[in-house]
Amino acid sequence: MIIEPNATLVRLLEKHLPADALGLLLGAVEIAPALVAEKGDMSSRAVLSQALNLWLLYDLMERVPTAKAYFDEIVASGGRLALDHGALRTVDLNAMGSLPAGEAAITRVLLPLGYIQAETYPLDRLGMTGRSYRHEDFPEDIPQFFVSELHVERFSPDFKAAAARVTATSIDPLDRASIEALRELGERRELEVDRAAMLLGRLVQCFSRRHAAPSIEDYRTLLAESAEMAWISTEGNAFNHATDRVADIASVAEKQRAAGRAMKDDIEISRSGRIRQTAYKADLVRRQFREGGHIIARSVPGSFFEFIERDRLPGSNALDLSFDTGNAQAIFKMTAGAERAGL
């Protein structure tokens, strides 16, 4: 597929990403033809959504060496990555600095972009709720978002106090101009390309850690009750994982294990039997913590990369775009395995 340099998608991203990285993304990620054909002075919400997802995939690969190695293999083989969804975590807590509580920090971005809530998934074993958001215009082609919300009130008083201290310094990346642009996008379903590119730079910042480095004591308090909240304390609202939609997940998993990459032991199968998922274990990252007036660094689990195989719905050509509560809770464990090392 030839992508013209004046395509709206290119114009949105070339202002932000290195040229070589952009070329690789456009060449090795599956993108619906209609999304690369768009040109002109206006950017549709769909193309802006696709640009956001490509940038977030790039960000994840910059943070997750295993994901980058997998992507490089795809590039070398001449294949394409089918970005199915990205997942992130939020905290249902008020007084998080200037950041809105819970998933509102993210849905205020997704809804104007054309996403609609598809399904809700109770993640009770984790003290969380997950919700999937699907793009109204291109539901199978533009990646979904799986947004989970951690319910702080389900945990102990010490946990609540630590979570409040960690998130109190959060800074909202959206300024007045961005909020106004989102409002207009929601109403008009398009924006001028230059404004859309400006907005894109702000939107990406929503998918990052917005608070200061946590204290090591607070991290340990959170870790004792929730590996997920401990992860949020160092990674924030960054993509917890991104996912390649593959045709044969068993073959992919076997090949990745043969390459020596740390994989989940099993393939998770949904209750319907139509959704199959597995993943790499999270790469370790060095993060800063506060301790006794000093800054220290420790290795903790970062993000990871996932694989999903989806069947068609019975009697239909449409993909089953749903998720599964059991699968999701098992996949979440990919960031829990090495949390206690050195801490």
Stockholm file with secondary structure:
# STOCKHOLM 1.0

chainA/1-343         MIIEPNATLVRLLEKHLPADALGLLLGAVEIAPALVAEKGDMSSRAVLSQALNLWLLYDLMERVPTAKAYFDEIVASGGRLALDHGALRTVDLNAMGSLPAGEAAITRVLLPLGYIQAETYPLDRLGMTGRSYRHEDFPEDIPQFFVSELHVERFSPDFKAAAARVTATSIDPLDRASIEALRELGERRELEVDRAAMLLGRLVQCFSRRHAAPSIEDYRTLLAESAEMAWISTEGNAFNHATDRVADIASVAEKQRAAGRAMKDDIEISRSGRIRQTAYKADLVRRQFREGGHIIARSVPGSFFEFIERDRLPGSNALDLSFDTGNAQAIFKMTAGAERAGL
#=GR chainA/1-343 SS CCCCTTCHHHHHHTTTSCHHHHHHHHHHBCCCHHHHHCCSSEEEHHHHHHHHHHHHHHHHHHHCHHHHHHHHHHHHHTCCBCEEEEEEEEEECSCBTTBCSTTHHHHHHHTTTTEEEEEEEEEGGGTEEEEEEEESSCTTTSCEEEEEEEEGGGSCHHHHHHHHHHHTTCCCCCCHHHHHHHHHHHHHSEEEHHHHHHHHHHHHHTSSCCSCCCBHHHHHHHHHHCHHHHHHHHHTTSCSEEEEECSCHHHHHHHHHHTTCCBCSSCEECTTSCEEEEEBCCCEEEEEEEETTEEEEEEEECCEEEEEEECBCTTSSSBCCCCCHHHHHHHHGGGTTTTTTTC
#=GC SS_cons         CCCCTTCHHHHHHTTTSCHHHHHHHHHHBCCCHHHHHCCSSEEEHHHHHHHHHHHHHHHHHHHCHHHHHHHHHHHHHTCCBCEEEEEEEEEECSCBTTBCSTTHHHHHHHTTTTEEEEEEEEEGGGTEEEEEEEESSCTTTSCEEEEEEEEGGGSCHHHHHHHHHHHTTCCCCCCHHHHHHHHHHHHHSEEEHHHHHHHHHHHHHTSSCCSCCCBHHHHHHHHHHCHHHHHHHHHTTSCSEEEEECSCHHHHHHHHHHTTCCBCSSCEECTTSCEEEEEBCCCEEEEEEEETTEEEEEEEECCEEEEEEECBCTTSSSBCCCCCHHHHHHHHGGGTTTTTTTC
//
